[in-house]
Amino acid sequence: MGDIYCRKCGEPWDSYGVRCSLQDDNGDMSPDEARRFLAGEGCPCCQFGKKLPEGVDKDTAEGAFLRSVTEETDEDPVAVLGRVKFD
């Protein structure tokens, strides 16, 4: 599996580590952080959109997130995007 990119800052996260985080605290983030990340709210690196790195192109980060979150699973892309919170 590949990386899932943060919708807010573009930081790559290992998709296996994110998915493991949904089950318990042994993944790359807490279960709550993983749910928020997969919903497109940001990641721990950018404090869920509160602290973006300088020069981050938000449109590019969002496009990378949408592509990566749908490509890293066998699930129907429409179902995956149905869980994303759009601003």
N, CA, C and O atoms as CSV, one atom per row, in Angstrom:
chain,resi,resn,atom,element,x,y,z
A,1,MET,N,N,0.844,-1.183,0.000
A,1,MET,CA,C,0.000,0.000,0.000
A,1,MET,C,C,0.881,1.235,0.000
A,1,MET,O,O,2.009,1.209,0.493
A,2,GLY,N,N,0.365,2.296,-0.548
A,2,GLY,CA,C,1.129,3.526,-0.637
A,2,GLY,C,C,0.834,4.474,0.501
A,2,GLY,O,O,0.348,4.085,1.563
A,3,ASP,N,N,1.140,5.722,0.246
A,3,ASP,CA,C,0.914,6.767,1.231
A,3,ASP,C,C,-0.435,7.437,1.007
A,3,ASP,O,O,-0.973,7.437,-0.100
A,4,ILE,N,N,-0.966,8.004,2.080
A,4,ILE,CA,C,-2.136,8.869,2.008
A,4,ILE,C,C,-1.631,10.250,2.377
A,4,ILE,O,O,-0.990,10.419,3.414
A,5,TYR,N,N,-1.909,11.232,1.547
A,5,TYR,CA,C,-1.408,12.580,1.768
A,5,TYR,C,C,-2.417,13.416,2.541
A,5,TYR,O,O,-3.622,13.346,2.301
A,6,CYS,N,N,-1.900,14.210,3.475
A,6,CYS,CA,C,-2.755,15.080,4.274
A,6,CYS,C,C,-3.448,16.089,3.368
A,6,CYS,O,O,-2.824,16.691,2.494
A,7,ARG,N,N,-4.722,16.259,3.584
A,7,ARG,CA,C,-5.510,17.182,2.768
A,7,ARG,C,C,-5.126,18.640,3.019
A,7,ARG,O,O,-5.280,19.480,2.132
A,8,LYS,N,N,-4.634,18.945,4.202
A,8,LYS,CA,C,-4.324,20.330,4.563
A,8,LYS,C,C,-2.890,20.727,4.238
A,8,LYS,O,O,-2.652,21.807,3.696
A,9,CYS,N,N,-1.913,19.840,4.572
A,9,CYS,CA,C,-0.509,20.234,4.405
A,9,CYS,C,C,0.260,19.376,3.414
A,9,CYS,O,O,1.389,19.721,3.065
A,10,GLY,N,N,-0.314,18.264,2.947
A,10,GLY,CA,C,0.350,17.410,1.966
A,10,GLY,C,C,1.336,16.419,2.548
A,10,GLY,O,O,2.024,15.734,1.791
A,11,GLU,N,N,1.431,16.316,3.860
A,11,GLU,CA,C,2.346,15.375,4.501
A,11,GLU,C,C,1.929,13.937,4.154
A,11,GLU,O,O,0.759,13.584,4.304
A,12,PRO,N,N,2.889,13.096,3.686
A,12,PRO,CA,C,2.537,11.709,3.379
A,12,PRO,C,C,2.514,10.855,4.644
A,12,PRO,O,O,3.402,10.957,5.490
A,13,TRP,N,N,1.499,10.019,4.763
A,13,TRP,CA,C,1.363,9.079,5.875
A,13,TRP,C,C,1.194,7.685,5.292
A,13,TRP,O,O,0.456,7.498,4.325
A,14,ASP,N,N,1.875,6.708,5.878
A,14,ASP,CA,C,1.780,5.330,5.428
A,14,ASP,C,C,0.352,4.825,5.630
A,14,ASP,O,O,-0.168,4.865,6.745
A,15,SER,N,N,-0.273,4.358,4.570
A,15,SER,CA,C,-1.679,3.960,4.652
A,15,SER,C,C,-1.891,2.789,5.618
A,15,SER,O,O,-2.918,2.723,6.293
A,16,TYR,N,N,-0.926,1.868,5.685
A,16,TYR,CA,C,-1.056,0.744,6.614
A,16,TYR,C,C,-1.042,1.252,8.059
A,16,TYR,O,O,-1.832,0.791,8.883
A,17,GLY,N,N,-0.155,2.192,8.366
A,17,GLY,CA,C,-0.081,2.752,9.712
A,17,GLY,C,C,-1.342,3.502,10.096
A,17,GLY,O,O,-1.774,3.455,11.248
A,18,VAL,N,N,-1.938,4.201,9.124
A,18,VAL,CA,C,-3.188,4.921,9.388
A,18,VAL,C,C,-4.312,3.930,9.632
A,18,VAL,O,O,-5.090,4.099,10.571
A,19,ARG,N,N,-4.410,2.903,8.804
A,19,ARG,CA,C,-5.478,1.899,8.967
A,19,ARG,C,C,-5.328,1.132,10.284
A,19,ARG,O,O,-6.326,0.824,10.935
A,20,CYS,N,N,-4.090,0.824,10.680
A,20,CYS,CA,C,-3.868,0.157,11.970
A,20,CYS,C,C,-4.288,1.067,13.119
A,20,CYS,O,O,-4.761,0.590,14.151
A,21,SER,N,N,-4.119,2.362,12.944
A,21,SER,CA,C,-4.497,3.324,13.981
A,21,SER,C,C,-5.993,3.305,14.249
A,21,SER,O,O,-6.421,3.616,15.361
A,22,LEU,N,N,-6.792,2.948,13.260
A,22,LEU,CA,C,-8.235,2.880,13.462
A,22,LEU,C,C,-8.611,1.756,14.430
A,22,LEU,O,O,-9.642,1.830,15.098
A,23,GLN,N,N,-7.779,0.721,14.505
A,23,GLN,CA,C,-8.068,-0.437,15.349
A,23,GLN,C,C,-7.600,-0.240,16.787
A,23,GLN,O,O,-8.277,-0.653,17.729
A,24,ASP,N,N,-6.426,0.399,16.952
A,24,ASP,CA,C,-5.866,0.575,18.290
A,24,ASP,C,C,-4.826,1.694,18.263
A,24,ASP,O,O,-4.670,2.374,17.249
A,25,ASP,N,N,-4.133,1.879,19.350
A,25,ASP,CA,C,-3.123,2.938,19.445
A,25,ASP,C,C,-1.745,2.496,18.976
A,25,ASP,O,O,-0.762,3.184,19.249
A,26,ASN,N,N,-1.642,1.365,18.278
A,26,ASN,CA,C,-0.349,0.871,17.825
A,26,ASN,C,C,0.026,1.355,16.434
A,26,ASN,O,O,1.072,0.964,15.916
A,27,GLY,N,N,-0.784,2.184,15.822
A,27,GLY,CA,C,-0.494,2.706,14.498
A,27,GLY,C,C,0.299,4.007,14.571
A,27,GLY,O,O,0.951,4.287,15.577
A,28,ASP,N,N,0.243,4.788,13.521
A,28,ASP,CA,C,1.002,6.032,13.437
A,28,ASP,C,C,0.353,7.189,14.187
A,28,ASP,O,O,1.002,8.205,14.435
A,29,MET,N,N,-0.917,7.047,14.549
A,29,MET,CA,C,-1.648,8.101,15.252
A,29,MET,C,C,-2.719,7.455,16.117
A,29,MET,O,O,-2.925,6.243,16.055
A,30,SER,N,N,-3.392,8.251,16.914
A,30,SER,CA,C,-4.461,7.701,17.751
A,30,SER,C,C,-5.669,7.360,16.867
A,30,SER,O,O,-5.771,7.862,15.747
A,31,PRO,N,N,-6.580,6.518,17.355
A,31,PRO,CA,C,-7.767,6.198,16.555
A,31,PRO,C,C,-8.570,7.450,16.168
A,31,PRO,O,O,-9.054,7.548,15.040
A,32,ASP,N,N,-8.711,8.396,17.091
A,32,ASP,CA,C,-9.445,9.628,16.789
A,32,ASP,C,C,-8.727,10.444,15.717
A,32,ASP,O,O,-9.365,10.975,14.809
A,33,GLU,N,N,-7.396,10.545,15.821
A,33,GLU,CA,C,-6.616,11.271,14.808
A,33,GLU,C,C,-6.750,10.602,13.446
A,33,GLU,O,O,-6.862,11.291,12.432
A,34,ALA,N,N,-6.741,9.271,13.405
A,34,ALA,CA,C,-6.874,8.543,12.140
A,34,ALA,C,C,-8.232,8.812,11.499
A,34,ALA,O,O,-8.319,9.016,10.288
A,35,ARG,N,N,-9.286,8.812,12.306
A,35,ARG,CA,C,-10.623,9.105,11.761
A,35,ARG,C,C,-10.677,10.526,11.209
A,35,ARG,O,O,-11.219,10.755,10.128
A,36,ARG,N,N,-10.119,11.472,11.946
A,36,ARG,CA,C,-10.112,12.870,11.482
A,36,ARG,C,C,-9.275,13.009,10.211
A,36,ARG,O,O,-9.662,13.725,9.287
A,37,PHE,N,N,-8.131,12.330,10.163
A,37,PHE,CA,C,-7.259,12.373,8.994
A,37,PHE,C,C,-7.971,11.841,7.757
A,37,PHE,O,O,-7.942,12.468,6.698
A,38,LEU,N,N,-8.609,10.684,7.896
A,38,LEU,CA,C,-9.308,10.080,6.755
A,38,LEU,C,C,-10.551,10.875,6.350
A,38,LEU,O,O,-11.039,10.725,5.230
A,39,ALA,N,N,-11.061,11.707,7.236
A,39,ALA,CA,C,-12.191,12.577,6.901
A,39,ALA,C,C,-11.719,13.864,6.237
A,39,ALA,O,O,-12.534,14.698,5.842
A,40,GLY,N,N,-10.391,14.028,6.112
A,40,GLY,CA,C,-9.849,15.200,5.430
A,40,GLY,C,C,-9.681,16.421,6.308
A,40,GLY,O,O,-9.578,17.535,5.794
A,41,GLU,N,N,-9.651,16.245,7.618
A,41,GLU,CA,C,-9.528,17.380,8.530
A,41,GLU,C,C,-8.088,17.813,8.769
A,41,GLU,O,O,-7.861,18.828,9.428
A,42,GLY,N,N,-7.117,17.081,8.259
A,42,GLY,CA,C,-5.710,17.404,8.472
A,42,GLY,C,C,-5.004,16.246,9.141
A,42,GLY,O,O,-5.512,15.124,9.152
A,43,CYS,N,N,-3.811,16.517,9.710
A,43,CYS,CA,C,-3.022,15.471,10.363
A,43,CYS,C,C,-2.333,16.050,11.598
A,43,CYS,O,O,-2.374,17.260,11.817
A,44,PRO,N,N,-1.707,15.202,12.400
A,44,PRO,CA,C,-1.002,15.717,13.567
A,44,PRO,C,C,0.133,16.687,13.221
A,44,PRO,O,O,0.439,17.571,14.020
A,45,CYS,N,N,0.763,16.542,12.048
A,45,CYS,CA,C,1.867,17.436,11.668
A,45,CYS,C,C,1.425,18.896,11.532
A,45,CYS,O,O,2.146,19.810,11.932
A,46,CYS,N,N,0.244,19.102,10.966
A,46,CYS,CA,C,-0.252,20.477,10.765
A,46,CYS,C,C,-1.275,20.859,11.836
A,46,CYS,O,O,-1.964,21.873,11.722
A,47,GLN,N,N,-1.357,20.032,12.871
A,47,GLN,CA,C,-2.318,20.249,13.958
A,47,GLN,C,C,-3.737,20.385,13.402
A,47,GLN,O,O,-4.517,21.245,13.810
A,48,PHE,N,N,-4.027,19.506,12.464
A,48,PHE,CA,C,-5.343,19.433,11.820
A,48,PHE,C,C,-5.745,20.766,11.191
A,48,PHE,O,O,-6.840,21.285,11.410
A,49,GLY,N,N,-4.799,21.303,10.388
A,49,GLY,CA,C,-5.051,22.512,9.610
A,49,GLY,C,C,-4.782,23.810,10.333
A,49,GLY,O,O,-4.984,24.879,9.756
A,50,LYS,N,N,-4.336,23.759,11.571
A,50,LYS,CA,C,-4.102,24.987,12.347
A,50,LYS,C,C,-2.740,25.602,12.089
A,50,LYS,O,O,-2.570,26.813,12.234
A,51,LYS,N,N,-1.767,24.786,11.708
A,51,LYS,CA,C,-0.398,25.274,11.521
A,51,LYS,C,C,0.165,24.712,10.217
A,51,LYS,O,O,0.827,23.674,10.221
A,52,LEU,N,N,-0.094,25.392,9.111
A,52,LEU,CA,C,0.363,24.927,7.805
A,52,LEU,C,C,1.789,25.407,7.540
A,52,LEU,O,O,2.126,26.544,7.870
A,53,PRO,N,N,2.626,24.560,6.950
A,53,PRO,CA,C,3.977,24.984,6.585
A,53,PRO,C,C,3.930,26.097,5.539
A,53,PRO,O,O,3.005,26.163,4.730
A,54,GLU,N,N,4.914,26.950,5.565
A,54,GLU,CA,C,4.986,28.044,4.595
A,54,GLU,C,C,5.125,27.481,3.190
A,54,GLU,O,O,5.882,26.537,2.962
A,55,GLY,N,N,4.392,28.063,2.254
A,55,GLY,CA,C,4.476,27.670,0.861
A,55,GLY,C,C,3.619,26.477,0.469
A,55,GLY,O,O,3.733,25.984,-0.653
A,56,VAL,N,N,2.772,26.008,1.362
A,56,VAL,CA,C,1.909,24.869,1.041
A,56,VAL,C,C,0.820,25.324,0.083
A,56,VAL,O,O,0.085,26.269,0.369
A,57,ASP,N,N,0.722,24.658,-1.036
A,57,ASP,CA,C,-0.337,24.935,-2.001
A,57,ASP,C,C,-1.531,24.079,-1.610
A,57,ASP,O,O,-1.517,22.864,-1.811
A,58,LYS,N,N,-2.551,24.693,-1.061
A,58,LYS,CA,C,-3.702,23.961,-0.534
A,58,LYS,C,C,-4.419,23.150,-1.605
A,58,LYS,O,O,-4.892,22.048,-1.323
A,59,ASP,N,N,-4.510,23.670,-2.825
A,59,ASP,CA,C,-5.181,22.932,-3.898
A,59,ASP,C,C,-4.410,21.658,-4.259
A,59,ASP,O,O,-5.011,20.609,-4.489
A,60,THR,N,N,-3.082,21.753,-4.306
A,60,THR,CA,C,-2.255,20.591,-4.611
A,60,THR,C,C,-2.367,19.554,-3.504
A,60,THR,O,O,-2.478,18.360,-3.781
A,61,ALA,N,N,-2.339,20.005,-2.234
A,61,ALA,CA,C,-2.458,19.086,-1.099
A,61,ALA,C,C,-3.809,18.384,-1.119
A,61,ALA,O,O,-3.885,17.180,-0.874
A,62,GLU,N,N,-4.871,19.122,-1.409
A,62,GLU,CA,C,-6.200,18.513,-1.440
A,62,GLU,C,C,-6.319,17.499,-2.569
A,62,GLU,O,O,-6.898,16.429,-2.378
A,63,GLY,N,N,-5.784,17.817,-3.735
A,63,GLY,CA,C,-5.828,16.879,-4.860
A,63,GLY,C,C,-5.065,15.600,-4.564
A,63,GLY,O,O,-5.527,14.507,-4.894
A,64,ALA,N,N,-3.887,15.733,-3.937
A,64,ALA,CA,C,-3.098,14.552,-3.574
A,64,ALA,C,C,-3.843,13.700,-2.551
A,64,ALA,O,O,-3.811,12.471,-2.625
A,65,PHE,N,N,-4.513,14.345,-1.597
A,65,PHE,CA,C,-5.289,13.612,-0.594
A,65,PHE,C,C,-6.410,12.822,-1.266
A,65,PHE,O,O,-6.558,11.626,-1.015
A,66,LEU,N,N,-7.192,13.471,-2.106
A,66,LEU,CA,C,-8.335,12.811,-2.737
A,66,LEU,C,C,-7.900,11.635,-3.604
A,66,LEU,O,O,-8.545,10.587,-3.594
A,67,ARG,N,N,-6.803,11.802,-4.358
A,67,ARG,CA,C,-6.290,10.705,-5.174
A,67,ARG,C,C,-5.803,9.560,-4.293
A,67,ARG,O,O,-6.143,8.401,-4.531
A,68,SER,N,N,-5.010,9.884,-3.277
A,68,SER,CA,C,-4.397,8.830,-2.474
A,68,SER,C,C,-5.410,8.097,-1.602
A,68,SER,O,O,-5.295,6.885,-1.417
A,69,VAL,N,N,-6.390,8.800,-1.067
A,69,VAL,CA,C,-7.356,8.147,-0.186
A,69,VAL,C,C,-8.266,7.191,-0.959
A,69,VAL,O,O,-8.750,6.211,-0.393
A,70,THR,N,N,-8.501,7.461,-2.229
A,70,THR,CA,C,-9.326,6.549,-3.023
A,70,THR,C,C,-8.510,5.419,-3.631
A,70,THR,O,O,-9.045,4.333,-3.854
A,71,GLU,N,N,-7.226,5.645,-3.906
A,71,GLU,CA,C,-6.392,4.629,-4.543
A,71,GLU,C,C,-5.852,3.596,-3.570
A,71,GLU,O,O,-5.493,2.498,-3.995
A,72,GLU,N,N,-5.780,3.906,-2.271
A,72,GLU,CA,C,-5.151,2.986,-1.329
A,72,GLU,C,C,-6.092,1.911,-0.799
A,72,GLU,O,O,-5.700,1.128,0.066
A,73,THR,N,N,-7.301,1.857,-1.289
A,73,THR,CA,C,-8.263,0.877,-0.809
A,73,THR,C,C,-9.007,0.243,-1.989
A,73,THR,O,O,-9.061,0.806,-3.082
A,74,ASP,N,N,-9.569,-0.920,-1.745
A,74,ASP,CA,C,-10.385,-1.579,-2.763
A,74,ASP,C,C,-11.842,-1.128,-2.679
A,74,ASP,O,O,-12.680,-1.542,-3.481
A,75,GLU,N,N,-12.126,-0.285,-1.712
A,75,GLU,CA,C,-13.487,0.198,-1.489
A,75,GLU,C,C,-13.932,1.105,-2.643
A,75,GLU,O,O,-13.102,1.705,-3.326
A,76,ASP,N,N,-15.237,1.196,-2.847
A,76,ASP,CA,C,-15.802,2.059,-3.873
A,76,ASP,C,C,-15.386,3.512,-3.613
A,76,ASP,O,O,-15.636,4.027,-2.523
A,77,PRO,N,N,-14.756,4.186,-4.587
A,77,PRO,CA,C,-14.305,5.567,-4.381
A,77,PRO,C,C,-15.423,6.520,-3.959
A,77,PRO,O,O,-15.184,7.448,-3.186
A,78,VAL,N,N,-16.618,6.305,-4.449
A,78,VAL,CA,C,-17.738,7.174,-4.066
A,78,VAL,C,C,-18.040,7.017,-2.574
A,78,VAL,O,O,-18.342,7.998,-1.895
A,79,ALA,N,N,-17.958,5.789,-2.067
A,79,ALA,CA,C,-18.182,5.548,-0.639
A,79,ALA,C,C,-17.091,6.191,0.202
A,79,ALA,O,O,-17.369,6.760,1.258
A,80,VAL,N,N,-15.841,6.102,-0.265
A,80,VAL,CA,C,-14.718,6.713,0.462
A,80,VAL,C,C,-14.893,8.220,0.512
A,80,VAL,O,O,-14.760,8.824,1.577
A,81,LEU,N,N,-15.190,8.834,-0.621
A,81,LEU,CA,C,-15.339,10.293,-0.659
A,81,LEU,C,C,-16.585,10.748,0.093
A,81,LEU,O,O,-16.659,11.902,0.516
A,82,GLY,N,N,-17.559,9.867,0.266
A,82,GLY,CA,C,-18.737,10.211,1.044
A,82,GLY,C,C,-18.426,10.453,2.506
A,82,GLY,O,O,-19.216,11.088,3.204
A,83,ARG,N,N,-17.282,9.958,2.992
A,83,ARG,CA,C,-16.889,10.177,4.380
A,83,ARG,C,C,-15.998,11.406,4.553
A,83,ARG,O,O,-15.703,11.800,5.681
A,84,VAL,N,N,-15.570,12.015,3.448
A,84,VAL,CA,C,-14.690,13.195,3.523
A,84,VAL,C,C,-15.548,14.429,3.813
A,84,VAL,O,O,-16.599,14.635,3.208
A,85,LYS,N,N,-15.072,15.231,4.747
A,85,LYS,CA,C,-15.754,16.478,5.091
A,85,LYS,C,C,-15.215,17.593,4.203
A,85,LYS,O,O,-14.064,18.003,4.349
A,86,PHE,N,N,-16.024,18.071,3.305
A,86,PHE,CA,C,-15.609,19.163,2.418
A,86,PHE,C,C,-15.952,20.495,3.062
A,86,PHE,O,O,-17.033,20.689,3.618
A,87,ASP,N,N,-14.981,21.414,2.964
A,87,ASP,CA,C,-15.175,22.756,3.557
A,87,ASP,C,C,-16.159,23.583,2.775
A,87,ASP,O,O,-16.431,24.727,3.140
